[in-house]
């Protein structure tokens, strides 16, 4: 399994993002998001050229220092506090999702 970290830093001419363990992924963009997206494009290109092998992807972003983590229990409490159109709303959403037709052909993630 290959894991890598994407780092970002603000520079005078924009944002710079790169994967320190993968040479050639450095990217400069007007925004942090643009720089990170270009870094991921470079990683995807390297993957397609089979320069990166045994690649499993795990994406996470560390919260800013001092920020309290948001747990599954926190999410459930938030979900229960949110107003829903009616009592059967969540059941109707789950039913609609469950009854979606299968994707024809190969999924983009399988190719």
N, CA, C and O atoms as a GROMACS GRO file, in nm:
protein
  444
    1UNK      N    1   0.084  -0.117   0.000
    1UNK     CA    2   0.000   0.000   0.000
    1UNK      C    3   0.089   0.124   0.000
    1UNK      O    4   0.184   0.133   0.078
    2UNK      N    5   0.057   0.216  -0.086
    2UNK     CA    6   0.132   0.342  -0.091
    2UNK      C    7   0.043   0.453  -0.038
    2UNK      O    8  -0.068   0.473  -0.088
    3UNK      N    9   0.090   0.524   0.060
    3UNK     CA   10   0.018   0.638   0.114
    3UNK      C   11   0.101   0.763   0.091
    3UNK      O   12   0.224   0.759   0.099
    4UNK      N   13   0.036   0.871   0.062
    4UNK     CA   14   0.108   0.996   0.048
    4UNK      C   15   0.024   1.108   0.103
    4UNK      O   16  -0.098   1.098   0.114
    5UNK      N   17   0.091   1.216   0.137
    5UNK     CA   18   0.028   1.332   0.198
    5UNK      C   19   0.041   1.448   0.099
    5UNK      O   20   0.145   1.466   0.036
    6UNK      N   21  -0.065   1.526   0.086
    6UNK     CA   22  -0.060   1.646   0.002
    6UNK      C   23  -0.050   1.765   0.096
    6UNK      O   24  -0.132   1.783   0.186
    7UNK      N   25   0.052   1.846   0.075
    7UNK     CA   26   0.073   1.964   0.159
    7UNK      C   27   0.048   2.090   0.077
    7UNK      O   28   0.068   2.092  -0.045
    8UNK      N   29   0.006   2.195   0.144
    8UNK     CA   30  -0.022   2.324   0.079
    8UNK      C   31   0.047   2.435   0.156
    8UNK      O   32   0.061   2.430   0.278
    9UNK      N   33   0.088   2.534   0.081
    9UNK     CA   34   0.145   2.652   0.146
    9UNK      C   35   0.114   2.776   0.063
    9UNK      O   36   0.111   2.771  -0.060
   10UNK      N   37   0.093   2.885   0.132
   10UNK     CA   38   0.066   3.012   0.066
   10UNK      C   39   0.199   3.072   0.024
   10UNK      O   40   0.294   3.077   0.102
   11UNK      N   41   0.206   3.117  -0.100
   11UNK     CA   42   0.326   3.183  -0.151
   11UNK      C   43   0.287   3.320  -0.205
   11UNK      O   44   0.169   3.352  -0.218
   12UNK      N   45   0.387   3.401  -0.235
   12UNK     CA   46   0.358   3.538  -0.281
   12UNK      C   47   0.282   3.539  -0.414
   12UNK      O   48   0.209   3.634  -0.441
   13UNK      N   49   0.298   3.435  -0.495
   13UNK     CA   50   0.232   3.432  -0.626
   13UNK      C   51   0.115   3.333  -0.632
   13UNK      O   52   0.073   3.293  -0.740
   14UNK      N   53   0.062   3.292  -0.515
   14UNK     CA   54  -0.052   3.202  -0.513
   14UNK      C   55  -0.033   3.091  -0.412
   14UNK      O   56   0.042   3.106  -0.315
   15UNK      N   57  -0.100   2.981  -0.435
   15UNK     CA   58  -0.091   2.863  -0.347
   15UNK      C   59  -0.008   2.755  -0.415
   15UNK      O   60  -0.017   2.736  -0.536
   16UNK      N   61   0.073   2.685  -0.335
   16UNK     CA   62   0.156   2.576  -0.385
   16UNK      C   63   0.113   2.449  -0.314
   16UNK      O   64   0.106   2.446  -0.191
   17UNK      N   65   0.084   2.345  -0.389
   17UNK     CA   66   0.048   2.215  -0.332
   17UNK      C   67   0.139   2.109  -0.392
   17UNK      O   68   0.183   2.121  -0.506
   18UNK      N   69   0.168   2.005  -0.314
   18UNK     CA   70   0.255   1.899  -0.363
   18UNK      C   71   0.242   1.776  -0.273
   18UNK      O   72   0.199   1.787  -0.158
   19UNK      N   73   0.279   1.662  -0.325
   19UNK     CA   74   0.288   1.538  -0.247
   19UNK      C   75   0.438   1.515  -0.223
   19UNK      O   76   0.509   1.475  -0.316
   20UNK      N   77   0.486   1.540  -0.103
   20UNK     CA   78   0.631   1.533  -0.077
   20UNK      C   79   0.696   1.400  -0.116
   20UNK      O   80   0.812   1.397  -0.155
   21UNK      N   81   0.621   1.291  -0.106
   21UNK     CA   82   0.681   1.160  -0.136
   21UNK      C   83   0.674   1.124  -0.285
   21UNK      O   84   0.722   1.018  -0.324
   22UNK      N   85   0.614   1.211  -0.367
   22UNK     CA   86   0.602   1.181  -0.511
   22UNK      C   87   0.661   1.298  -0.590
   22UNK      O   88   0.596   1.402  -0.601
   23UNK      N   89   0.780   1.282  -0.644
   23UNK     CA   90   0.842   1.391  -0.722
   23UNK      C   91   0.756   1.431  -0.842
   23UNK      O   92   0.689   1.347  -0.902
   24UNK      N   93   0.760   1.558  -0.875
   24UNK     CA   94   0.691   1.607  -0.994
   24UNK      C   95   0.545   1.638  -0.973
   24UNK      O   96   0.471   1.649  -1.071
   25UNK      N   97   0.500   1.652  -0.849
   25UNK     CA   98   0.359   1.680  -0.825
   25UNK      C   99   0.334   1.824  -0.782
   25UNK      O  100   0.219   1.862  -0.760
   26UNK      N  101   0.439   1.902  -0.769
   26UNK     CA  102   0.423   2.040  -0.725
   26UNK      C  103   0.337   2.120  -0.822
   26UNK      O  104   0.355   2.112  -0.943
   27UNK      N  105   0.243   2.197  -0.767
   27UNK     CA  106   0.150   2.272  -0.849
   27UNK      C  107   0.122   2.407  -0.786
   27UNK      O  108   0.103   2.418  -0.665
   28UNK      N  109   0.119   2.509  -0.870
   28UNK     CA  110   0.090   2.645  -0.823
   28UNK      C  111  -0.046   2.686  -0.878
   28UNK      O  112  -0.074   2.664  -0.996
   29UNK      N  113  -0.130   2.745  -0.795
   29UNK     CA  114  -0.262   2.789  -0.839
   29UNK      C  115  -0.302   2.919  -0.772
   29UNK      O  116  -0.244   2.959  -0.672
   30UNK      N  117  -0.402   2.984  -0.830
   30UNK     CA  118  -0.451   3.109  -0.772
   30UNK      C  119  -0.518   3.086  -0.637
   30UNK      O  120  -0.514   3.171  -0.548
   31UNK      N  121  -0.579   2.967  -0.622
   31UNK     CA  122  -0.644   2.932  -0.496
   31UNK      C  123  -0.584   2.802  -0.445
   31UNK      O  124  -0.520   2.728  -0.519
   32UNK      N  125  -0.608   2.774  -0.318
   32UNK     CA  126  -0.562   2.649  -0.258
   32UNK      C  127  -0.625   2.531  -0.331
   32UNK      O  128  -0.559   2.432  -0.360
   33UNK      N  129  -0.755   2.544  -0.360
   33UNK     CA  130  -0.828   2.437  -0.427
   33UNK      C  131  -0.772   2.408  -0.566
   33UNK      O  132  -0.759   2.292  -0.606
   34UNK      N  133  -0.739   2.513  -0.640
   34UNK     CA  134  -0.685   2.496  -0.775
   34UNK      C  135  -0.548   2.426  -0.770
   34UNK      O  136  -0.519   2.340  -0.853
   35UNK      N  137  -0.466   2.462  -0.673
   35UNK     CA  138  -0.334   2.400  -0.661
   35UNK      C  139  -0.347   2.252  -0.623
   35UNK      O  140  -0.278   2.167  -0.679
   36UNK      N  141  -0.436   2.222  -0.529
   36UNK     CA  142  -0.457   2.083  -0.487
   36UNK      C  143  -0.513   2.001  -0.602
   36UNK      O  144  -0.469   1.888  -0.626
   37UNK      N  145  -0.610   2.057  -0.675
   37UNK     CA  146  -0.669   1.985  -0.789
   37UNK      C  147  -0.562   1.951  -0.893
   37UNK      O  148  -0.562   1.840  -0.947
   38UNK      N  149  -0.473   2.044  -0.921
   38UNK     CA  150  -0.367   2.017  -1.019
   38UNK      C  151  -0.271   1.911  -0.967
   38UNK      O  152  -0.223   1.827  -1.044
   39UNK      N  153  -0.242   1.913  -0.837
   39UNK     CA  154  -0.157   1.808  -0.779
   39UNK      C  155  -0.222   1.672  -0.796
   39UNK      O  156  -0.155   1.575  -0.830
   40UNK      N  157  -0.354   1.664  -0.772
   40UNK     CA  158  -0.424   1.536  -0.790
   40UNK      C  159  -0.426   1.494  -0.937
   40UNK      O  160  -0.419   1.375  -0.967
   41UNK      N  161  -0.435   1.591  -1.029
   41UNK     CA  162  -0.427   1.557  -1.172
   41UNK      C  163  -0.291   1.496  -1.204
   41UNK      O  164  -0.282   1.398  -1.278
   42UNK      N  165  -0.186   1.553  -1.149
   42UNK     CA  166  -0.052   1.499  -1.172
   42UNK      C  167  -0.038   1.360  -1.112
   42UNK      O  168   0.024   1.272  -1.172
   43UNK      N  169  -0.096   1.339  -0.995
   43UNK     CA  170  -0.094   1.205  -0.935
   43UNK      C  171  -0.172   1.107  -1.021
   43UNK      O  172  -0.130   0.992  -1.039
   44UNK      N  173  -0.285   1.150  -1.075
   44UNK     CA  174  -0.366   1.063  -1.162
   44UNK      C  175  -0.288   1.027  -1.288
   44UNK      O  176  -0.289   0.912  -1.332
   45UNK      N  177  -0.220   1.126  -1.347
   45UNK     CA  178  -0.138   1.099  -1.467
   45UNK      C  179  -0.030   0.996  -1.436
   45UNK      O  180  -0.007   0.904  -1.514
   46UNK      N  181   0.038   1.013  -1.322
   46UNK     CA  182   0.142   0.918  -1.284
   46UNK      C  183   0.083   0.779  -1.262
   46UNK      O  184   0.146   0.679  -1.295
   47UNK      N  185  -0.037   0.772  -1.206
   47UNK     CA  186  -0.103   0.643  -1.184
   47UNK      C  187  -0.137   0.578  -1.318
   47UNK      O  188  -0.114   0.458  -1.336
   48UNK      N  189  -0.191   0.656  -1.413
   48UNK     CA  190  -0.224   0.601  -1.545
   48UNK      C  191  -0.100   0.551  -1.618
   48UNK      O  192  -0.106   0.452  -1.691
   49UNK      N  193   0.013   0.618  -1.599
   49UNK     CA  194   0.139   0.575  -1.662
   49UNK      C  195   0.206   0.463  -1.582
   49UNK      O  196   0.316   0.419  -1.615
   50UNK      N  197   0.139   0.417  -1.478
   50UNK     CA  198   0.187   0.310  -1.390
   50UNK      C  199   0.318   0.345  -1.320
   50UNK      O  200   0.399   0.257  -1.289
   51UNK      N  201   0.338   0.473  -1.294
   51UNK     CA  202   0.454   0.516  -1.216
   51UNK      C  203   0.429   0.495  -1.067
   51UNK      O  204   0.523   0.481  -0.989
   52UNK      N  205   0.302   0.492  -1.029
   52UNK     CA  206   0.265   0.466  -0.890
   52UNK      C  207   0.196   0.330  -0.887
   52UNK      O  208   0.096   0.310  -0.955
   53UNK      N  209   0.250   0.238  -0.810
   53UNK     CA  210   0.192   0.104  -0.802
   53UNK      C  211   0.147   0.076  -0.659
   53UNK      O  212   0.188   0.144  -0.565
   54UNK      N  213   0.062  -0.025  -0.646
   54UNK     CA  214   0.005  -0.059  -0.514
   54UNK      C  215  -0.054   0.063  -0.447
   54UNK      O  216  -0.028   0.089  -0.329
   55UNK      N  217  -0.133   0.137  -0.521
   55UNK     CA  218  -0.186   0.263  -0.472
   55UNK      C  219  -0.326   0.244  -0.416
   55UNK      O  220  -0.418   0.206  -0.488
   56UNK      N  221  -0.342   0.270  -0.288
   56UNK     CA  222  -0.472   0.279  -0.223
   56UNK      C  223  -0.489   0.425  -0.186
   56UNK      O  224  -0.392   0.491  -0.147
   57UNK      N  225  -0.608   0.476  -0.197
   57UNK     CA  226  -0.630   0.619  -0.173
   57UNK      C  227  -0.706   0.640  -0.044
   57UNK      O  228  -0.810   0.577  -0.022
   58UNK      N  229  -0.656   0.726   0.040
   58UNK     CA  230  -0.721   0.767   0.163
   58UNK      C  231  -0.704   0.917   0.170
   58UNK      O  232  -0.592   0.967   0.177
   59UNK      N  233  -0.813   0.990   0.169
   59UNK     CA  234  -0.806   1.136   0.169
   59UNK      C  235  -0.861   1.186   0.303
   59UNK      O  236  -0.971   1.149   0.343
   60UNK      N  237  -0.785   1.269   0.369
   60UNK     CA  238  -0.828   1.327   0.496
   60UNK      C  239  -0.767   1.465   0.509
   60UNK      O  240  -0.659   1.493   0.455
   61UNK      N  241  -0.835   1.550   0.580
   61UNK     CA  242  -0.781   1.682   0.607
   61UNK      C  243  -0.782   1.703   0.757
   61UNK      O  244  -0.887   1.689   0.821
   62UNK      N  245  -0.669   1.736   0.813
   62UNK     CA  246  -0.661   1.759   0.957
   62UNK      C  247  -0.733   1.889   0.991
   62UNK      O  248  -0.719   1.988   0.919
   63UNK      N  249  -0.809   1.890   1.100
   63UNK     CA  250  -0.876   2.014   1.139
   63UNK      C  251  -0.774   2.115   1.188
   63UNK      O  252  -0.665   2.078   1.231
   64UNK      N  253  -0.808   2.243   1.183
   64UNK     CA  254  -0.717   2.344   1.236
   64UNK      C  255  -0.690   2.317   1.384
   64UNK      O  256  -0.775   2.261   1.454
   65UNK      N  257  -0.572   2.357   1.432
   65UNK     CA  258  -0.540   2.334   1.574
   65UNK      C  259  -0.647   2.395   1.664
   65UNK      O  260  -0.694   2.507   1.642
   66UNK      N  261  -0.684   2.319   1.765
   66UNK     CA  262  -0.783   2.368   1.861
   66UNK      C  263  -0.927   2.337   1.824
   66UNK      O  264  -1.017   2.355   1.906
   67UNK      N  265  -0.951   2.292   1.701
   67UNK     CA  266  -1.087   2.262   1.660
   67UNK      C  267  -1.128   2.125   1.716
   67UNK      O  268  -1.054   2.027   1.706
   68UNK      N  269  -1.247   2.121   1.774
   68UNK     CA  270  -1.297   1.996   1.832
   68UNK      C  271  -1.336   1.901   1.719
   68UNK      O  272  -1.400   1.943   1.622
   69UNK      N  273  -1.299   1.772   1.729
   69UNK     CA  274  -1.338   1.677   1.624
   69UNK      C  275  -1.489   1.660   1.620
   69UNK      O  276  -1.557   1.677   1.721
   70UNK      N  277  -1.542   1.627   1.502
   70UNK     CA  278  -1.685   1.608   1.481
   70UNK      C  279  -1.707   1.458   1.464
   70UNK      O  280  -1.667   1.401   1.362
   71UNK      N  281  -1.769   1.396   1.562
   71UNK     CA  282  -1.783   1.251   1.563
   71UNK      C  283  -1.912   1.206   1.494
   71UNK      O  284  -1.996   1.288   1.458
   72UNK      N  285  -1.926   1.076   1.478
   72UNK     CA  286  -2.050   1.020   1.425
   72UNK      C  287  -2.168   1.054   1.516
   72UNK      O  288  -2.277   1.081   1.467
   73UNK      N  289  -2.146   1.052   1.647
   73UNK     CA  290  -2.252   1.088   1.742
   73UNK      C  291  -2.292   1.235   1.724
   73UNK      O  292  -2.410   1.269   1.734
   74UNK      N  293  -2.194   1.321   1.697
   74UNK     CA  294  -2.224   1.462   1.671
   74UNK      C  295  -2.310   1.476   1.545
   74UNK      O  296  -2.405   1.553   1.542
   75UNK      N  297  -2.275   1.398   1.442
   75UNK     CA  298  -2.352   1.402   1.317
   75UNK      C  299  -2.496   1.356   1.341
   75UNK      O  300  -2.590   1.418   1.292
   76UNK      N  301  -2.512   1.248   1.417
   76UNK     CA  302  -2.646   1.198   1.446
   76UNK      C  303  -2.728   1.300   1.524
   76UNK      O  304  -2.845   1.321   1.495
   77UNK      N  305  -2.666   1.364   1.622
   77UNK     CA  306  -2.736   1.468   1.698
   77UNK      C  307  -2.777   1.584   1.608
   77UNK      O  308  -2.887   1.636   1.620
   78UNK      N  309  -2.689   1.624   1.516
   78UNK     CA  310  -2.722   1.730   1.421
   78UNK      C  311  -2.837   1.687   1.332
   78UNK      O  312  -2.931   1.764   1.310
   79UNK      N  313  -2.831   1.564   1.281
   79UNK     CA  314  -2.936   1.511   1.193
   79UNK      C  315  -3.072   1.515   1.264
   79UNK      O  316  -3.173   1.552   1.204
   80UNK      N  317  -3.073   1.477   1.390
   80UNK     CA  318  -3.199   1.473   1.464
   80UNK      C  319  -3.252   1.614   1.494
   80UNK      O  320  -3.373   1.631   1.512
   81UNK      N  321  -3.165   1.714   1.501
   81UNK     CA  322  -3.209   1.852   1.526
   81UNK      C  323  -3.257   1.922   1.400
   81UNK      O  324  -3.336   2.016   1.409
   82UNK      N  325  -3.211   1.876   1.283
   82UNK     CA  326  -3.250   1.942   1.158
   82UNK      C  327  -3.399   1.923   1.131
   82UNK      O  328  -3.452   1.814   1.153
   83UNK      N  329  -3.466   2.026   1.085
   83UNK     CA  330  -3.607   2.008   1.048
   83UNK      C  331  -3.617   1.928   0.918
   83UNK      O  332  -3.541   1.951   0.824
   84UNK      N  333  -3.710   1.837   0.914
   84UNK     CA  334  -3.736   1.757   0.794
   84UNK      C  335  -3.876   1.791   0.745
   84UNK      O  336  -3.963   1.825   0.825
   85UNK      N  337  -3.901   1.781   0.615
   85UNK     CA  338  -4.032   1.818   0.561
   85UNK      C  339  -4.148   1.745   0.630
   85UNK      O  340  -4.253   1.805   0.654
   86UNK      N  341  -4.132   1.618   0.662
   86UNK     CA  342  -4.235   1.542   0.735
   86UNK      C  343  -4.169   1.420   0.796
   86UNK      O  344  -4.055   1.388   0.763
   87UNK      N  345  -4.238   1.348   0.885
   87UNK     CA  346  -4.175   1.235   0.955
   87UNK      C  347  -4.124   1.124   0.862
   87UNK      O  348  -4.028   1.055   0.897
   88UNK      N  349  -4.184   1.106   0.744
   88UNK     CA  350  -4.140   0.999   0.655
   88UNK      C  351  -4.036   1.041   0.553
   88UNK      O  352  -4.001   0.963   0.465
   89UNK      N  353  -3.987   1.165   0.563
   89UNK     CA  354  -3.895   1.219   0.464
   89UNK      C  355  -3.769   1.134   0.449
   89UNK      O  356  -3.733   1.096   0.338
   90UNK      N  357  -3.701   1.104   0.560
   90UNK     CA  358  -3.575   1.028   0.553
   90UNK      C  359  -3.601   0.888   0.498
   90UNK      O  360  -3.520   0.836   0.421
   91UNK      N  361  -3.715   0.826   0.537
   91UNK     CA  362  -3.748   0.694   0.483
   91UNK      C  363  -3.770   0.702   0.332
   91UNK      O  364  -3.729   0.612   0.259
   92UNK      N  365  -3.834   0.808   0.286
   92UNK     CA  366  -3.859   0.824   0.141
   92UNK      C  367  -3.727   0.842   0.066
   92UNK      O  368  -3.711   0.788  -0.044
   93UNK      N  369  -3.633   0.916   0.124
   93UNK     CA  370  -3.502   0.935   0.060
   93UNK      C  371  -3.429   0.800   0.052
   93UNK      O  372  -3.375   0.765  -0.052
   94UNK      N  373  -3.428   0.726   0.162
   94UNK     CA  374  -3.362   0.595   0.162
   94UNK      C  375  -3.426   0.501   0.060
   94UNK      O  376  -3.356   0.428  -0.010
   95UNK      N  377  -3.559   0.503   0.050
   95UNK     CA  378  -3.629   0.417  -0.046
   95UNK      C  379  -3.591   0.455  -0.189
   95UNK      O  380  -3.566   0.368  -0.273
   96UNK      N  381  -3.587   0.586  -0.217
   96UNK     CA  382  -3.550   0.632  -0.352
   96UNK      C  383  -3.408   0.588  -0.388
   96UNK      O  384  -3.383   0.545  -0.500
   97UNK      N  385  -3.317   0.600  -0.294
   97UNK     CA  386  -3.178   0.560  -0.318
   97UNK      C  387  -3.170   0.409  -0.340
   97UNK      O  388  -3.100   0.362  -0.430
   98UNK      N  389  -3.240   0.335  -0.258
   98UNK     CA  390  -3.237   0.189  -0.267
   98UNK      C  391  -3.294   0.140  -0.401
   98UNK      O  392  -3.251   0.036  -0.450
   99UNK      N  393  -3.388   0.214  -0.460
   99UNK     CA  394  -3.454   0.171  -0.584
   99UNK      C  395  -3.392   0.231  -0.710
   99UNK      O  396  -3.452   0.224  -0.818
  100UNK      N  397  -3.273   0.290  -0.699
  100UNK     CA  398  -3.206   0.343  -0.817
  100UNK      C  399  -3.165   0.228  -0.908
  100UNK      O  400  -3.120   0.125  -0.859
  101UNK      N  401  -3.181   0.245  -1.039
  101UNK     CA  402  -3.139   0.137  -1.129
  101UNK      C  403  -2.987   0.122  -1.124
  101UNK      O  404  -2.915   0.218  -1.099
  102UNK      N  405  -2.939   0.000  -1.148
  102UNK     CA  406  -2.794  -0.020  -1.149
  102UNK      C  407  -2.729   0.058  -1.264
  102UNK      O  408  -2.793   0.087  -1.365
  103UNK      N  409  -2.604   0.090  -1.246
  103UNK     CA  410  -2.529   0.161  -1.349
  103UNK      C  411  -2.499   0.063  -1.460
  103UNK      O  412  -2.447  -0.045  -1.436
  104UNK      N  413  -2.533   0.102  -1.583
  104UNK     CA  414  -2.504   0.012  -1.695
  104UNK      C  415  -2.357   0.027  -1.732
  104UNK      O  416  -2.301   0.136  -1.730
  105UNK      N  417  -2.297  -0.084  -1.766
  105UNK     CA  418  -2.156  -0.081  -1.805
  105UNK      C  419  -2.067  -0.075  -1.683
  105UNK      O  420  -2.108  -0.109  -1.572
  106UNK      N  421  -1.946  -0.032  -1.706
  106UNK     CA  422  -1.846  -0.030  -1.601
  106UNK      C  423  -1.845   0.106  -1.533
  106UNK      O  424  -1.853   0.209  -1.599
  107UNK      N  425  -1.836   0.105  -1.404
  107UNK     CA  426  -1.828   0.227  -1.326
  107UNK      C  427  -1.695   0.297  -1.357
  107UNK      O  428  -1.595   0.229  -1.382
  108UNK      N  429  -1.692   0.431  -1.356
  108UNK     CA  430  -1.565   0.503  -1.378
  108UNK      C  431  -1.459   0.463  -1.275
  108UNK      O  432  -1.340   0.470  -1.304
  109UNK      N  433  -1.501   0.422  -1.156
  109UNK     CA  434  -1.406   0.385  -1.051
  109UNK      C  435  -1.346   0.247  -1.075
  109UNK      O  436  -1.242   0.213  -1.018
  110UNK      N  437  -1.412   0.167  -1.160
  110UNK     CA  438  -1.362   0.032  -1.188
  110UNK      C  439  -1.264   0.029  -1.304
  110UNK      O  440  -1.198  -0.073  -1.326
  111UNK      N  441  -1.252   0.138  -1.379
  111UNK     CA  442  -1.165   0.134  -1.497
  111UNK      C  443  -1.023   0.169  -1.462
  111UNK      O  444  -0.936   0.171  -1.549
   0.00000   0.00000   0.00000
